[in-house]
Amino acid sequence: MKKYLSDYIRNVLRNLGLFTLAMSVFVSLCGEKVMGITPLAALGSKGIPVRVLFQALLVNLIGVALARLFLSEAVIKDMKPSLRIILATGCAFLTVFAAIIGFGWIPLHEEGSIPGLCVFAVCFPCIFIYSAHRFIRREQAENQQLADALSKYKAEHTI
């Protein structure tokens, strides 16, 4: 249980760090232009508002929980990895999309917001699938190590 919790926290913090890095670059480059249009750039190029960071933390907590739910066999057993990735991606995409709309991260009423939403719609599944692939590969490697250790143990302790 401790391993899953520490992996969960590490993934949430990594994702939050990546979000913060991406948004820091965005507000540094475009903050003054979109100041007052989106809450992400409420401070202009001076930084990201704390409430946006807490919103991002909430979205990351939900997203990583969904990934854990679908990509590990801890809860859902006997499901193909491809179906797991599709379900996890879909649920996480809907969560982030709801946050974008709910928190007003991309104000849809403003000119130029639809291309931004389209960029998100293309990039997000690609990033999530890459993360899912890494997760599955790591889990397979751990399972192989356990299987090898079990085989070695059986070979050493058979009469």
PyMOL commands that set and color helices and strands:
alter all, ss='L'
color gray80, all
select helices_A, chain A and resi 2-34+39-41+44-46+50-71+81-103+113-156
alter helices_A, ss='H'
color red, helices_A
deselect
rebuild
show_as cartoon
